[in-house]
């Protein structure tokens, strides 16, 4: 279908029709991602004009992965061929695309089959992208990845979507081993809609051969933008509380984003990247609160006590009460914990107190039970014992740093 476009999530040639979007009736079988943090929600990549982001191709660490992101525009397959020719060790193609030109999707798929590549969708691959994905020697997704299908179309004279014969796409899907009934349903989906089957259906239909966890393959979160600003955006998506540092101490966020970007470029997995961001955010928060006034520290202690009671497990309670995990504490108070923690952070970061060197919030010695940790913290709060509370929350070094926390108070 020369010149035909299979696109999802955009107005094509001024047609004035917004295609499928999560939360709209046009999406059938769509799922909300289960693994939170770094992966984008599908609705955040929708575009309302006819010109989507051009195909971006980058070589991953070790020369084993190629990361493809964006629309399958003219020349995408030719560029991929040149990259593969120059890097014969590539074994896997990451696909993050909301579609594009049918001919380019087919050509990318032919390259995949020719080189015996594994195809991997870390986030989403819909419309023409699926023609490339199904040619993989192995076809891998995460359990919150989205694979979307609909009938092909061409833009009409006045920008309308003109559905076209889909026999060519049908033959390609069937040749890749997809279940005929699945193909029928995929191509029966109107061009203005998108069908996103769940992972179980994708596996039984032969679309997907393996579902992996976020710790098994290199992170693809920055495939569209691995600049410092891209890493900052990923960090803010992963940990909402980092927005306080963006507002008041951007240099702290920049440092965290740079560490995350370094890990991405070294091939760290998505779960490792998320763990790093949470740990870095928690450390920055502890360092900020270590320089806060006594009233703020007491309010933080009360938040942690409430979070321990609401945590729902001994492990999470100990992580908060003995490990000083402030991110987990905010999340444990569903609905209002993040807002409470953010208010305390804003108060601290907007004031005169410095950010002190990061101190170890954990205490040496045997692990304590949740009930004992809660009893101990409640006692310190009840007595108004600020010095011991600081040590309990920020480690023994906090007492030595307390004198310098607020200028003029010695």
C-alpha positions in Angstrom: 0.0 0.0 0.0 2.3 2.7 -1.2 1.9 5.9 0.6 -0.6 4.5 3.1 -0.3 5.4 6.7 -1.2 3.3 9.7 -1.1 5.5 12.7 -2.5 5.6 16.2 -3.3 8.4 18.5 -3.2 11.4 16.2 -5.2 13.6 13.9 -4.1 12.7 10.3 -3.9 15.4 7.6 -6.3 17.7 9.4 -9.0 15.1 9.7 -10.0 16.5 13.1 -10.4 13.0 14.5 -8.4 12.1 17.7 -7.8 8.4 17.6 -7.6 6.0 20.5 -6.5 7.2 23.9 -6.5 5.4 27.2 -9.6 6.3 29.1 -11.6 7.0 25.9 -14.1 4.6 24.4 -12.0 4.1 21.3 -9.6 1.9 23.2 -10.8 -1.7 23.7 -9.0 -4.0 26.1 -6.5 -1.4 27.3 -4.7 -1.9 30.6 -3.3 0.5 33.2 0.4 -0.3 33.7 1.1 -2.4 36.7 4.7 -1.4 37.1 4.7 2.3 38.2 7.4 4.9 38.0 9.5 5.0 34.9 7.3 3.8 32.1 5.1 6.4 30.3 1.4 6.0 30.2 0.2 5.6 26.7 -1.9 8.7 26.7 1.2 10.9 27.3 2.6 10.1 23.9 -0.5 11.0 21.8 -0.1 13.7 19.3 -2.8 15.8 17.7 -1.2 16.7 14.4 -0.1 14.6 11.5 3.6 14.8 12.1 4.7 12.5 14.9 8.2 12.3 16.3 10.7 11.0 13.8 12.2 7.5 14.2 15.1 7.7 16.7 17.6 4.8 16.5 20.4 4.4 19.1 22.8 1.6 20.0 22.6 0.2 23.5 25.5 -0.6 25.8 27.6 -3.5 24.8 26.4 -3.3 21.2 23.7 -6.0 21.7 20.6 -3.8 21.7 19.2 -1.3 19.2 16.6 1.1 20.6 14.0 2.3 18.1 11.6 5.0 19.3 9.1 7.2 17.5 7.1 7.1 14.3 8.0 4.7 11.5 8.7 7.5 9.0 10.2 7.3 5.5 13.8 5.9 5.7 13.5 4.3 9.1 14.3 0.8 7.8 17.2 2.0 5.7 18.7 3.7 8.7 18.2 0.6 10.8 19.9 -1.5 8.2 23.0 0.8 8.2 23.1 0.6 12.0 22.9 -3.2 12.0 25.5 -3.5 9.3 27.9 -1.5 11.4 27.1 -3.5 14.6 26.9 -7.2 13.8 26.7 -8.1 17.5 23.1 -6.7 17.8 20.7 -9.4 19.0 17.7 -7.5 20.2 15.5 -4.6 18.9 13.6 -2.5 21.4 10.4 -1.1 19.8 8.6 1.9 21.3 6.4 3.3 18.5 2.8 4.4 18.0 3.0 3.3 14.3 3.6 5.1 11.1 4.0 3.9 7.5 3.0 0.4 6.7 5.8 0.0 4.2 8.4 1.0 6.9 6.9 -1.4 9.5 7.1 -4.2 6.9 10.7 -3.3 6.0 11.8 -3.2 9.6 10.1 -6.6 10.2 12.0 -8.0 7.2 15.3 -6.8 8.7 14.3 -8.4 12.0 13.6 -11.7 10.4 16.7 -11.5 8.2 19.1 -10.9 11.1 17.3 -13.3 13.5 16.7 -10.5 16.1 14.6 -10.7 19.2 12.0 -8.0 19.4 11.2 -6.4 22.7 8.5 -3.9 23.6 9.2 -2.2 27.0 6.2 0.2 26.8 4.0 0.3 23.7 4.0 -0.9 20.0 0.9 -0.2 18.1 -0.4 -0.1 14.6 2.3 -0.4 11.9 4.9 -1.2 14.7 3.2 -4.6 15.2 4.2 -5.6 11.7 7.8 -5.3 12.8 7.3 -6.8 16.2 5.8 -10.1 15.1 8.8 -10.9 12.9 11.0 -11.4 16.0 12.8 -14.7 16.6 11.5 -14.2 20.1 8.8 -11.6 20.9 9.2 -10.2 24.4 7.1 -7.7 26.4 6.7 -6.7 30.0 3.5 -7.4 31.8 2.4 -3.8 31.4 3.5 -3.3 27.8 0.8 -2.5 25.3 0.5 -4.0 21.8 -2.3 -2.4 19.8 -4.0 -3.3 16.5 -6.4 -1.8 14.0 -7.3 -1.9 10.3 -5.1 0.0 7.9 -6.2 3.2 6.3 -5.2 6.0 3.9 -5.8 9.7 4.3 -8.6 10.9 2.0 -8.7 14.0 -0.1 -10.2 16.1 2.8 -8.2 14.4 5.5 -10.8 11.8 6.4 -9.6 8.2 7.2 -10.4 5.8 4.3 -10.2 2.2 5.4 -8.4 0.0 2.8 -8.1 -3.7 2.0 -6.2 -5.5 4.8 -5.4 -8.7 3.0 -1.7 -7.9 2.9 -1.5 -7.3 6.6 -3.6 -10.4 7.3 -1.2 -12.5 5.3 1.8 -11.1 7.2 0.3 -11.7 10.6 -0.7 -15.3 9.7 2.8 -16.0 8.2 4.3 -14.9 11.6 2.2 -17.6 13.3 -0.6 -15.5 14.8 -3.9 -17.2 15.5 -6.4 -16.6 12.7 -9.2 -15.6 15.0 -7.0 -13.1 16.6 -6.0 -11.6 13.3 -9.6 -11.4 12.3 -10.4 -9.3 15.4 -7.3 -7.2 15.1 -8.1 -6.2 11.5 -11.8 -5.8 12.2 -11.0 -3.0 14.6 -11.9 0.3 12.9 -9.1 2.5 11.8 -10.1 5.3 14.2 -9.9 2.8 17.2 -7.3 0.6 18.7 -7.5 -2.8 20.2 -5.0 -3.5 23.1 -5.3 -7.2 24.2 -4.0 -8.2 27.6 -0.7 -10.2 27.8 -2.5 -13.5 28.3 -4.4 -13.1 25.1 -1.2 -12.0 23.2 0.5 -15.2 24.4 -2.2 -17.6 23.5 -2.6 -16.0 20.0 1.2 -16.4 19.3 1.9 -12.6 19.2 4.2 -12.8 22.3 6.5 -15.6 23.2 7.8 -14.3 26.6 6.8 -11.9 29.3 9.7 -10.5 31.4 9.9 -8.5 34.5 11.4 -4.9 34.8 14.7 -6.3 36.1 15.6 -8.6 33.2 16.5 -6.4 30.2 18.2 -3.0 29.8 16.0 0.0 30.7 14.4 1.8 27.7 12.9 4.7 29.5 15.3 7.3 27.9 15.2 5.9 24.4 13.4 9.0 23.2 15.6 11.5 25.0 18.8 10.5 27.0 19.8 14.1 27.7 20.0 15.5 31.2 16.5 17.1 30.7 15.1 13.7 29.7 16.6 12.1 32.8 15.1 14.8 35.0 11.7 14.2 33.5 12.1 10.4 34.1 13.1 11.0 37.7 10.1 13.3 38.3 7.8 10.6 36.8 9.3 8.0 39.1 9.2 9.8 42.4 6.7 12.7 42.7 8.4 14.1 45.8 11.4 15.1 43.7 9.3 18.0 42.4 10.0 19.7 45.7 13.7 19.8 44.8 12.9 20.9 41.3 11.1 23.9 42.8 13.6 24.8 45.5 16.9 23.0 45.0 17.2 22.1 41.3 20.9 21.2 41.7 19.9 18.2 43.9 17.5 16.9 41.2 20.2 17.4 38.5 22.6 15.3 40.5 20.1 12.5 40.9 19.1 12.6 37.2 22.7 12.4 36.2 23.3 9.3 38.2 20.1 7.7 36.7 21.2 8.6 33.2 24.7 7.1 33.7 23.0 3.8 34.8 20.7 3.8 31.8 23.7 4.3 29.5 25.5 1.4 31.2 22.6 -1.0 30.6 21.0 -0.9 34.0 17.5 -2.5 34.1 14.3 -0.5 34.7 13.8 -1.9 38.1 17.4 -1.1 39.0 16.9 2.4 37.7 13.7 2.9 39.8 15.5 1.5 42.9 18.3 4.0 42.3 15.9 6.9 42.0 14.0 6.0 45.1 17.1 5.5 47.1 18.6 8.8 45.9 15.3 10.7 46.5 15.1 9.2 50.0 18.7 10.2 50.8 18.1 13.8 49.5 15.0 14.0 51.6 16.8 12.8 54.8 19.6 15.3 54.2 17.1 18.1 53.8 15.1 17.2 56.9 18.3 16.8 59.0 18.7 20.5 58.8 15.0 21.3 59.5 13.7 23.0 62.7 12.4 20.9 65.6 8.7 21.4 64.7 9.3 20.1 61.2 11.2 17.1 62.4 8.4 16.4 64.9 5.8 16.6 62.1 7.9 14.2 60.0 8.1 11.8 63.0 4.4 11.8 63.3 4.0 11.2 59.5 6.3 8.2 59.8 4.4 6.9 62.8 1.2 7.1 60.9 2.8 5.4 57.9 4.2 2.5 60.0 0.7 1.9 61.3 -0.8 2.0 57.7 2.1 0.1 56.0 0.3 -3.3 56.0 3.4 -5.5 56.5 6.2 -6.0 59.0 8.8 -5.5 56.2 7.4 -2.2 55.1 7.0 -1.0 58.7 10.6 -1.8 59.4 11.8 -0.1 56.2 10.1 3.0 57.4 10.9 2.9 61.1 14.3 1.4 61.1 15.5 2.0 57.5 14.3 5.6 57.2 12.6 5.0 53.9 10.8 8.3 53.4 9.5 7.5 50.0 7.8 4.3 51.2 6.4 6.2 54.2 4.7 8.7 51.9 3.3 6.0 49.7 2.0 4.0 52.7 -0.5 6.7 53.5 -2.5 6.3 50.4 -4.3 9.4 49.2 -2.6 12.0 51.4 0.9 10.8 52.4 2.6 12.3 49.4 0.9 15.6 49.9 1.8 15.6 53.6 5.4 14.8 52.9 5.6 17.3 50.0 4.3 20.1 52.4 7.0 19.3 54.9 9.6 19.2 52.2 8.5 22.6 50.7 8.6 24.1 54.2 12.1 22.8 54.8 13.6 23.6 51.3 12.1 27.1 51.2 13.5 28.0 54.5 17.0 28.9 55.6 18.1 25.5 56.8 20.9 24.0 54.7 20.9 20.5 53.1 23.3 18.7 55.3 25.5 15.8 54.3 23.5 12.6 53.8 23.5 10.6 57.0 22.6 6.9 57.6 19.1 6.6 58.9 19.4 3.0 59.9 20.5 2.0 63.4 23.0 -0.8 64.1 22.1 -3.8 66.1 19.4 -6.5 65.7 16.3 -5.7 63.7 13.4 -4.5 65.8 9.8 -5.5 65.4 7.3 -3.1 64.0 5.4 -2.8 67.3 8.6 -1.9 69.2 9.6 0.6 66.6 6.3 2.3 66.8 6.3 2.4 70.6 9.7 3.9 70.6 8.9 6.6 68.1 5.6 7.4 69.8 7.4 7.8 73.1 9.9 10.3 71.7 7.1 12.3 70.1 5.1 12.3 73.3 8.1 13.5 75.4 9.1 16.1 72.8 12.6 14.7 72.8 14.0 16.5 69.8 17.6 15.3 70.1 16.7 11.6 70.3 14.1 12.0 67.6 16.8 13.4 65.2 19.1 10.4 66.0 16.2 8.0 65.5 15.3 9.5 62.1 18.6 10.5 60.7 21.3 8.5 62.5 23.8 9.3 65.2 25.7 11.9 63.1 22.5 14.0 63.2 23.2 15.1 66.8 26.6 16.5 65.9 25.1 18.3 62.9 22.1 19.7 64.8 23.9 22.8 66.0 24.6 24.0 62.4 21.1 23.2 61.1 19.7 26.6 61.6 22.0 29.6 61.3 22.0 31.7 64.5 20.9 28.8 66.8 23.9 27.5 68.7 
